[in-house]
Amino acid sequence: MDIIPILRSLDKDQRNAFAAAFLGWCLDAFDFFVLVFVIKDVAREFHATKTWVTFAMTATLAMRPVGALIFGIAADRFGRRGPLMADIILYSILELLSGFAPTLTIFLVLRALFGIGMGGEWGLGASLALESAPPDKRGALSGLLQEGYVVGYLLAAIVYGLLFKYVGWRGMFFIGAAPALLSLFIRAKVKESPAWLTQRGKAMPAMLWSDIRRNAGLFAYLVILMAAFNFMSHGAQDVYPTMLQTQHHFSPHTVGKIAVIYNIGALLGGLFFGSLSQRIGRRKAIVIAAILAIPMIPLWAFSHSAVMFAIGALLLQFMIQGAWGVIPAHLTELAPSLVRGTFIGFAYQCGNLIASIIGPVQSSLGEIRFHGNYALALAITVLIAVIAVALTAGLGKERHGIVFVATE
């Protein structure tokens, strides 16, 4: 993987841009995944079912295209750096307010608004980081960048395992307001994307719709690809802690440890397959990772001890997040130049919108249809999603290793 030498080979401006994008995505993910550990606690507080609380995740995912569109247009018009700072401050404030929610309705509204901030970050960060990176290092950096999401989940698991019993579910959201401080680093240390500077002032909002129409097939393909990817990742992550707590009665400390272990596997998988994609191509790396995930599903879903659940989840997440590790480079390379920040973020989040129903579907299947058997609900939905990823990626195209210039 050789990620440390690759990071050292970047100049100061490239490293700072990458650090800002990585940390922004990492802390954004932390703020999202706080909820997956406290679903049953929020349900108890507001006297609601766990399925109703999972609609908070649906609301977040469903609003992400709005954020991708708003902040993507701003990024293509005014640069990546300023909109990224504004976006981080927005999602941090909404995370803080979520901890003060007096009713489930207000909580759901705040999580929907949080989705606007979460939806804006990925396209901004990926554009800033990968437009600044050398083309021959883009695959490895893509893997590391996408795994900022996993590191955010990992941090949420650690905080939950160590602090939940002291701070409760509301305190978890208060801690999630800390990312606002990242905007100070971006303001002081991060320079604008060189690729954006070469086309400064050329991108206009109307160009987005023109480019989407001109590339309608590509845009539709990316939306379908991202829907499959998000069904796969959220299907394997969001309700899994609830399954461990509800069906197997593991303590918060045990669930936190299992989550830490499988997120370490996810991080390593993203780095491995991201680097591999630089050598064998983006699509081939995705398909291999997705196919290898299939035999891991039974161990991940149907084990009977914490140790076996941890092993199964580590192996499955190595493959699933391995496939994800290719995505930032893959989408950034495929997108039209002048509207790259909007195009990739909006396609990504439109796919997320389609997949946003996965949490309530899994919860209702496990809680009602399968009479408490969450494992069966998760196994079926994730198997379908993994197969969909392999087929969709395998039938697509790629522009592996292109150079980002204004006229590409």
N, C-alpha and C positions, 0 to 999 in steps of 0.2 A: 504493500500500500504506500509506503514511503511518504506519508503525509507530512511528517515533520520537516524533512529536507525540502519538500515543495513549498511549505509555508516560509521557510527561511530564504528560499530563492526569490520570493516576492519583494518588491521594494516597499518602503515605508507606507506610501500612499495606498498601494494595493492591499497590504496587510490591514491597514486601518479600515478600508472600505469593506474588506471581507469580515473583519471583526464586528463592525457595526451591523452588517446584514445577519451574521450568525447569531449574535446576541439578541437582536431584535426578534428574530424568528424563535429563538430559544425561549425568551421570556414571554412572548406571545403564547407559545404552546404551554408554558407553565400556567399561565392565567386560564387557559382553556381546560387543562386537565385537572386542575384543582377540583372541578365539579365531579369528575368521574369517581373520585374517592369518597365523596360526601353525599351521594344521591339519597341513600337511605336516611341520612341524618336530616337533610333538607326536607324530605318527605315527612319525617316524623314531626319536625318543627311546624310545618304548615298543614298537617293532618291530611296529606294527599298520598296517592299511590306513587310507587317508584316510577311507573310508566309516565305519569303526568310530569314528574320532575325531569325525566329524560327529554321532554319537549323543550327544555331549556337549551339542551345541546342542539336540538333540531333548529330552534330559533337562531342560535349563533351561526350554525352552518348555512342556514337559508339566507341570512343577511350578508354573508361574506361577498357575494357578487356585487352588492351595492358598494361596499368599501373598495373592492378591486376596481370598480369603474370610476368612482370619485377620485381616489388617490392615484390611480393609474393615469387618468387624464392629466391630473396636476403634475405627475412625474414627467410625462412626455412633453408637457408645455413649459414647466418651470424648473425641471431638474429633479434628480432622485433624492437629493440630500434633505432639502427643506420639507417636502411632504413626508419623508420617513420620520423626521423628528415630530411633526404634528401628529402623525398616526400613532406613534408610541405613547405620546402624552395622552391621546384620546383613549386608547384601550386601557391604560393604567388607571385613569380616573374612573372609567366605567367598572373596572374590576373592584376598585375601592367601594364604589356605591353599591355594588352587588352585595357586599357584606352587611350593608345597612338595611337591606330590603325588608319592609315590615309584613308583606304579604307575598304569596306565590305569584300573583298576577304581576306585581311590580318587579319581582325577581325575574320573571320571564321577559318582561319588557327590557330590563337592563341587560339581560344576556343577549337579546336580539340586537340592541344597540352596540354591545361589545363586539358582535359579529361584524359590524361595519369596520371597526378598527382592526380586527383580526384579518378581515379580508383584504385590507389595503397593504398589509405588511409584506406578504410573500412576493408579489410582483415587484415592489419597490426594492426589497432586499436582494432578490435574485438578479435584477437588472444591474443594480449598483455593484454587486460583488463580481458577477461574471463578465460584465462589460469591461471591468478594470483588470481582469485576470488574463494571463497569456493563454492562447488557444490550446497549447499542448498540455496545459495543466488543468484545463477546465473540467475534465471528468472527475479527477480526484477531489477538486475543490467543490464540485457539485455534490459529491457524496457527503463531504463534511458539512456543507451548508445545509442540505436537507435534514441531516441528523441533528441540527440545532433543535428541530421539533422533538426528536427523541430525548435530547438532553433536557429540554423543558419538561417533558413527561417524567424523566428520571428525577429532576429536582422536586417536582410535585410529589413524587412517591417518597422521597427522602423526608421532605417537610411533613408530609402526612404521617409517616411512620414515627417521626421524632416529636412532633409538636402538636398533633391534633388533640391529644388528650389534655393539653394545657390551654389551647386557644380556641378549640371548637371549630365548627364549619365556618362561622363568620370570620374568625381570625385568619383562617386560610385565605380568604379573599382579601383581607387587609394586607397581608404579606404580599399578595399579588400586585399591589400598587407600586412596588419598588422599581419596576422597569422604567418609570418616568425619568429616573436619573440617567438612563442611557442617552437621552437626548442631549445632555451636557457634553458627553464624549463626542457625539456626532458633530455638535456645534463647534467644538474646539479642535478636533483631530481629523475629521473625514473631509476629503475633497470630492468635488463633483465627478461623476462618471466621464471619462475621456470620450467615450463614444457619443454620449449625449452632447457634450460640448462641441463636437464637430458638426452637429446638426441643430444647434441651438436656434430656437425660434421657428424652425421649419414645421414642427408638429402642431397641428391644430385639432380641436375636438372633432370637427367634421371628418378629419382624415381617418379616425378610428372606424367610423361606420363605412367609409369608402373602402378601407383595407379589409374590413370584415366581409363586405360584399365581394370584393375582388378575391378574397381567400376563403370564401364561404365553406368550401369542402374541407380545408385545413382546420378552420375554426370549429366546425361541427365535429370533426374527428377528435380534436383535442378535448372538447367538452365530453365526448363519449369516453375517451381514454381516462380523463380525470374523474369521471363518475365511477368508472370501474375501480380505479385506484383508491378513491375515497370510500367506496363500499368495502373494499378490502381492509384498509388501514383502520377506519373507525369501527368496522365490524369486529376487528380483532382486538380493539383497545377499549372502547368506551364503556361497554357493559361488562367487560371481563372482571374488573374488581368487584362489581355487584354480584356476579356469579360466585366468586370466591367467598364473599361475605355471607350471602344469603343461602346458597345451596350447600356450601361446605363449612360455613360458620367459622372461618378463619378470623383471627383478631386483626385490628388495624395494623399492628406491628408486623404480623406475618404477611398480610396483603402488601404492605409497603415494601417488605424485603423481596417478595416475589416480583413486584413491579420493578424494583431496582435491577434485579437480575435480568429480566427480559428486556429492559431498556439498554442494558450493556450489550446484550446480543444484537439489538436493533442498531445501535451505534456502530458496532463492528461490521455488521452487514452492509450498512450504507457506505462505509468507507471502502469495503472490499469490492462491492459491485460497482460503485462509482468509479473506482480506479480501473476495474476490469473493463468497463465500457469504453475507456480511452483506447484500449487495445483491440477489443473485438467488436466494438460498435454498440450504440445505445440500445437498439431493439433486441439484439441477441442477449445482452446482459439482463434486460428486464424479463424476457421469456424464460431464461434459465432459472432466475431467482423465483419466479412465480411457479414454475413446474416443481421445483424442489420444495416449495412450501406445502404442497398437497400431502405428502406422507407424514408431515409433522402435525397435522390437524388432530388426529385421534389422541396423541399424547398430550397436546395442549388443552383439549376439551374434556377428556374422559379419564384423567388420572385420579388417584385416590389419596395422594399424600402431597404435602406442600413441596417436598423435594422434586417429585415427578412433575407437578404442575410447573415449577420453576424451570426445569429442564425443557419440557415441551414448549413453554412459552418463549424461552430463550431461542430455541431452534427456529420456531415459527417466525418470530420477529426478526431474526437474522435474515431470513429470506424475504419477508414482506418489506421491511425497511431497506433491504438490499436493493430491491426493485425501485423503491422510492428514491434511493440515492442517485439514480440516473436522471431523475425527472428535471431538476433545475437546468442542467446543461441541455437536455433533450429539448425542452420547451423553448429555452432561450435561443437555441440555434435554429429552431423551426420558425420563430416569429418574424414578421416584417420589421424592418429596422426602425422606421420613424415612430412606430407606435408599440414598440416592444414592451415597455413597462405596462401599458394597458392590456395589450393583446394576451400576453401569457397569464397575467393575473386574473383577467376577466374570464378567460377560458377555464382556468384552474377552478375558480370559484363558482362558475356556472355548473361545472361537474360536481362540486361540493353541494350545490343546491339540490341537484338530483339525488345525491346520496344522503342528504340530511335526515331522511326518514329512518335511517338504519337503526338508530338507538331505540326509538319507540317500537319499531317492528320487532327487534330482538327481545325487548323487554316484555312486550305483550305476548309474543310467542312463548317465551319462557314462563311468564307468570300465569298465563291463561290457557293457551292452546296446549302446551306440553306439561301443564300442572306443576310448575316449579322447576322443570328441567331446563334451566338456562343453557346448560352445556350443549344439548341437542340443537337448540335454536341458534347458538353461536356457530356450531360446527357446520350446519347446513348453509347458513348465509355466507360464511367465509369461504367455504368450498366453491360456491357459485361465483363469488367475486374473484377469487384467485384464477379460476378458469377464464373468466371474462377478461382479466388483465392480460393473460398470456395470449389469448386470441386477438385482442384489440391491438396490443403492441406489435405482435408478429405480423399483422396485416398492414401496418402503417409504413411511414417512411422516416428518414432521418437526414440531417445535414451535419454529420459528425465533423467537428473540427473547423468549421468555417471561421473566417476572420470577420469581426464586427466592424463594419465601416458604414458610413452614411448612405452609400450607394449600392449596398449589397442587394 
